[in-house]
Structures are given as structure tokens and as C-alpha cells.
Amino acid sequence: MKRKVQSLFLPGPAGQLEALWEQPTSADPSPSLAGLVCHPHPLYGGTLHNKVVHHTARALQELGLPVLRFNFRGAGKSQGTHDQGRGEAEDTRAALAYLGDKAPGAGIVLAGFSFGAWVGLRAGCGDPRVRALIGIGLPAANSDLSYLESCPKPKLFVQGTRDQFGARQAVEALVARAAAPKQLVWIEGADHFFAGHLEELRHAILEHFPIHRP
């Protein structure tokens, strides 16, 4: 799939945030939907170039969405220092504001992987521009995701059956408590990083996209 890629910096609360803005070459100049993808834990090498983040962005682009992915504070070329999720939630809100200006009027589909799911989905639940959420590799073992219980936006969760940080029983209980509408898709044999299963992850997003596309 051909796409246009723009490297940029967007204004964040702790300084400039490195980002990529990607558009399918056939994209509508006034899209009805746009995507935002949040990366995994920056202290463990997570950046906007993570393979799961890349494949998630690719799936959204295949669905016709322009996509913004960015580095949290202190990751890559982004300014600032890691803030245990508090500042990163502010970074996500800054990225949502930037995307709202970049694609005015478009509903936003916010996707996050691991740490990016914990931080990003929380910000997305409270932002009226966000119409749907995609949580990948939910870190159910070490993160409080209880905010999903009061979040009525459509949600797609994709999890590997061998995820080291989100055991099946814990994830199923978490999703059972989450507000509807929701869907949980399991990738058989995949670990937390979906090693060897990235195409299955991409297809899961394509096949189970959480909202109707106009």
C-alpha cells in the first residue's frame, strides 16, 4: 500500500514530541476517521517505531485512515523525561489536539500497545473526539485499567494467548468488567510482543474494526 509519510514535531506539555503523520495516497482529503497510535513503555525501548505500533498503524491505513503516531516524552527525539504515565497521558491529549487540527471534523480511533494502551485508552475515554478504542497487549498484570468499566465507547482488545503481562484469566475478567460495546480477540500462541504473529494482529484489526466506517 502506497502512503505519504511526514516526520514532524508537535507541541507537548513538556516540550516538542517527535511524530509521524502517515496518509494513504488514496486518502480522502477530509477523512471521517483518523487514527492515533500510542507506543509501549519507553524505559524498555518502546518508541513509535515498535513493530506492533507499525503494524497497527498499517492496518488503520489499509482501512483508509490517516494515522498519527508519536513518541512520548523522553523517547526518541521527544523532549522531556519519563513521568510514570502521568505526563504521558498529557502527551496523548496533546497528540489528540494536534490530530484534531490536522484532520478537522474526523472522529479519532485511538490504539495503544501495552503501556500505550494503559495510558492512551485512559486519555481516549475522556476525549469527545475519540470514537473508538483499540487495546493491544493489555498489561493486566501490573496496570490499573478499571477506567474501562465506565467507558462506553466501542472497544476492540487484541491479546496473545501467551502474553507474559496479561494472562488469559486476568484479561478475560478485565474485559468482562469493561463497559459495552466491546470485543476481545485472542491470537493463538502469541506472546506480549506478537513475535511471529504480527500479520495475525494486523488481520484482527482489519476484521474486527470496532466501528462502522462511513
C-alpha positions as CSV (number, residue, x, y, z in Angstrom):
1,M,0.0,0.0,0.0
2,K,1.4,3.4,-1.0
3,R,1.3,6.1,1.6
4,K,2.7,9.6,2.2
5,V,4.8,9.9,5.4
6,Q,5.7,13.2,7.1
7,S,8.1,13.4,10.0
8,L,7.2,16.2,12.3
9,F,7.3,17.6,15.9
10,L,4.1,18.5,17.7
11,P,3.8,20.7,20.8
12,G,3.6,18.8,24.0
13,P,3.3,19.9,27.7
14,A,7.0,19.1,28.4
15,G,8.4,20.1,25.0
16,Q,8.3,19.0,21.4
17,L,7.1,15.5,20.7
18,E,8.5,13.5,17.7
19,A,5.8,12.1,15.4
20,L,5.0,10.6,12.1
21,W,1.9,11.5,10.1
22,E,1.0,8.9,7.5
23,Q,-1.7,9.1,4.9
24,P,-2.8,6.5,2.3
25,T,-2.2,8.1,-1.1
26,S,-5.8,7.4,-1.9
27,A,-7.0,9.0,1.4
28,D,-10.0,11.3,1.5
29,P,-8.7,14.9,1.9
30,S,-11.4,15.4,4.5
31,P,-11.5,12.0,6.3
32,S,-14.4,11.0,8.5
33,L,-12.0,9.0,10.7
34,A,-8.3,9.3,11.7
35,G,-6.0,7.1,13.8
36,L,-3.7,7.8,16.8
37,V,-1.3,5.0,18.0
38,C,0.5,5.0,21.3
39,H,3.7,3.0,21.8
40,P,4.9,0.7,24.6
41,H,6.9,1.5,27.7
42,P,9.7,4.0,26.8
43,L,12.0,2.8,29.6
44,Y,12.1,-0.7,27.9
45,G,12.8,0.6,24.4
46,G,9.3,1.5,23.3
47,T,9.0,4.1,20.5
48,L,6.8,4.9,17.6
49,H,8.9,2.6,15.5
50,N,7.9,-0.5,17.6
51,K,6.8,-3.4,15.3
52,V,3.4,-3.7,16.9
53,V,2.8,0.0,16.6
54,H,3.9,-0.1,13.0
55,H,1.5,-3.0,12.1
56,T,-1.3,-1.3,13.9
57,A,-0.8,1.9,12.0
58,R,-0.6,-0.1,8.8
59,A,-3.9,-1.8,9.5
60,L,-5.6,1.5,10.1
61,Q,-4.1,2.9,6.9
62,E,-5.4,-0.1,5.0
63,L,-8.9,0.9,6.3
64,G,-8.4,4.3,4.8
65,L,-7.5,6.3,7.9
66,P,-4.6,8.8,8.1
67,V,-2.6,7.9,11.2
68,L,-0.5,9.9,13.7
69,R,2.0,8.0,15.9
70,F,4.2,9.8,18.3
71,N,6.9,9.4,20.9
72,F,6.1,10.0,24.5
73,R,8.3,12.5,26.4
74,G,11.9,11.3,26.7
75,A,11.5,8.7,23.9
76,G,13.3,9.0,20.6
77,K,13.8,12.7,19.8
78,S,10.9,13.9,22.0
79,Q,11.8,16.3,24.8
80,G,11.2,15.8,28.5
81,T,11.6,12.9,30.8
82,H,9.6,9.8,31.6
83,D,6.8,10.5,34.1
84,Q,5.3,7.1,35.1
85,G,2.2,7.6,32.9
86,R,1.0,10.9,34.3
87,G,2.9,13.1,31.9
88,E,2.4,10.6,29.1
89,A,-1.4,10.9,29.5
90,E,-0.9,14.7,28.9
91,D,1.3,13.9,25.9
92,T,-1.6,11.8,24.5
93,R,-4.0,14.6,25.0
94,A,-1.6,17.0,23.2
95,A,-1.4,14.5,20.3
96,L,-5.2,14.3,20.2
97,A,-5.4,18.0,20.0
98,Y,-2.9,18.1,17.2
99,L,-4.7,15.4,15.3
100,G,-7.9,17.2,15.7
101,D,-6.4,20.2,14.0
102,K,-4.7,18.0,11.3
103,A,-7.9,16.2,10.5
104,P,-10.7,18.6,11.5
105,G,-14.1,17.0,12.0
106,A,-12.7,13.5,11.9
107,G,-13.6,11.0,14.6
108,I,-10.5,9.5,16.2
109,V,-9.8,5.9,16.6
110,L,-7.1,5.6,19.4
111,A,-5.0,2.5,19.6
112,G,-2.4,1.6,22.2
113,F,0.0,-1.2,22.8
114,S,1.0,-2.3,26.3
115,F,2.0,0.8,28.3
116,G,0.5,2.8,25.4
117,A,-2.8,1.0,25.9
118,W,-2.9,1.8,29.6
119,V,-2.1,5.5,29.1
120,G,-3.7,6.1,25.7
121,L,-7.1,4.4,26.3
122,R,-7.5,6.3,29.6
123,A,-7.0,9.6,27.7
124,G,-9.2,8.4,24.9
125,C,-12.1,7.5,27.2
126,G,-12.4,11.1,28.3
127,D,-11.9,12.9,25.0
128,P,-15.1,13.5,23.0
129,R,-13.1,13.5,19.7
130,V,-12.3,9.8,20.2
131,R,-15.0,7.5,18.8
132,A,-13.4,4.1,19.4
133,L,-10.5,2.4,21.2
134,I,-8.2,-0.5,20.3
135,G,-6.2,-2.0,23.2
136,I,-3.4,-4.4,22.2
137,G,-1.4,-6.5,24.7
138,L,-3.2,-5.2,27.7
139,P,-0.8,-5.1,30.7
140,A,-3.3,-6.6,33.0
141,A,-0.7,-7.9,35.5
142,N,0.7,-4.6,36.5
143,S,-1.6,-1.8,35.4
144,D,-5.0,-0.4,36.7
145,L,-7.4,-0.5,33.8
146,S,-10.5,-0.1,35.8
147,Y,-11.4,3.2,34.0
148,L,-12.6,0.9,31.1
149,E,-15.6,0.0,33.4
150,S,-17.1,3.4,32.9
151,C,-16.1,4.0,29.2
152,P,-19.0,3.3,26.8
153,K,-17.0,3.8,23.6
154,P,-16.7,0.8,21.2
155,K,-13.6,-1.1,22.2
156,L,-11.5,-3.8,20.5
157,F,-9.0,-5.8,22.5
158,V,-6.3,-8.0,20.9
159,Q,-4.3,-10.3,23.1
160,G,-1.8,-13.1,22.7
161,T,-2.6,-16.4,24.5
162,R,1.0,-16.5,25.8
163,D,1.2,-12.8,26.9
164,Q,3.6,-12.6,29.8
165,F,2.0,-9.4,31.2
166,G,-1.7,-10.2,30.5
167,A,-2.7,-13.8,31.4
168,R,-5.9,-15.1,29.8
169,Q,-7.9,-15.3,33.0
170,A,-7.0,-11.8,34.1
171,V,-7.6,-10.2,30.7
172,E,-11.0,-12.0,30.3
173,A,-12.1,-10.8,33.8
174,L,-10.9,-7.2,32.9
175,V,-12.8,-7.2,29.6
176,A,-15.9,-8.7,31.3
177,R,-16.0,-5.7,33.6
178,A,-15.4,-3.2,30.9
179,A,-18.4,-1.2,29.6
180,A,-20.0,-2.4,26.4
181,P,-19.7,-2.4,23.4
182,K,-16.5,-4.4,23.4
183,Q,-14.8,-7.4,21.7
184,L,-11.8,-9.5,22.7
185,V,-9.8,-11.3,20.1
186,W,-7.2,-13.9,21.0
187,I,-4.1,-14.6,18.9
188,E,-3.2,-18.2,19.5
189,G,0.4,-18.7,20.5
190,A,1.3,-15.0,20.5
191,D,3.4,-13.5,23.3
192,H,3.2,-10.0,24.6
193,F,5.2,-8.7,21.6
194,F,3.3,-10.8,19.0
195,A,6.6,-12.2,17.7
196,G,5.9,-14.2,14.6
197,H,2.2,-13.2,14.8
198,L,2.3,-9.6,13.6
199,E,0.3,-10.3,10.4
200,E,-2.4,-12.0,12.5
201,L,-2.6,-8.9,14.7
202,R,-3.0,-6.8,11.6
203,H,-5.7,-9.0,10.2
204,A,-7.5,-9.0,13.6
205,I,-7.7,-5.2,13.4
206,L,-8.9,-5.3,9.8
207,E,-11.6,-7.9,10.5
208,H,-12.8,-6.6,13.8
209,F,-12.5,-2.8,13.5
210,P,-14.7,-1.5,16.3
211,I,-16.9,1.0,14.5
212,H,-18.7,1.3,11.1
213,R,-16.7,3.3,8.5
214,P,-18.9,5.8,6.6
